[in-house]
């Protein structure tokens, strides 16, 4: 999928990410500290597994011209605290979420252990 800012999103097969090393954690922390110390606006966010699963579901439905599952919307509500009321607001949330990722200075992606084999 391509959004207006040119961000291309694809969904590779799910693979468990290796645990970051202490050096990688420290490098990330140094970037955050530098951003906070710069006096300039910055945006650091995180992608959780539920949000990523929802975006993947959206892209699959668009690709195959199938309706969105109400279970995905309920899961966002229950697990992530995101409240799309229906398929239209779910689609708007996904599009806004993808556009917001193009404006981010740093991002962390999380995953939920029970989904490791998903």
C-alpha positions, 0 to 999 in steps of 0.5 A: 500500500502507498499513502500520499506521503510515499510510504510503502508498507508491506507485510512479510511473513511474521518472524520473531525479532531477536532481542536487542543487545545492550549496545543497541538499547543504549544507541536507541536511548542516546538518540532519544536523549539527543532528540529531547535535548535538541529543543526541537519537536520530535515524535517517537512512537511504538507499534504493538502487535495488535496494531500491526495485525490490524494494518495487515488485516486491512491490507489483506482485505483491500488486496482480496476485496473482502470485508473487514472482520468485526473481530479485528475492530473488537480486538483493537478496542479490547487490547489497544484502546482504539475505538473504531465504531465501524468499518469506515472509521477502522479504515480511516484509523488505518490510513491516519496511522500509516500517514503518522508513521511517515512523520516519526523520528523513531519507532519501536515495534513490540510483539506479543509472545503468544503470536510468535508462531502467527 
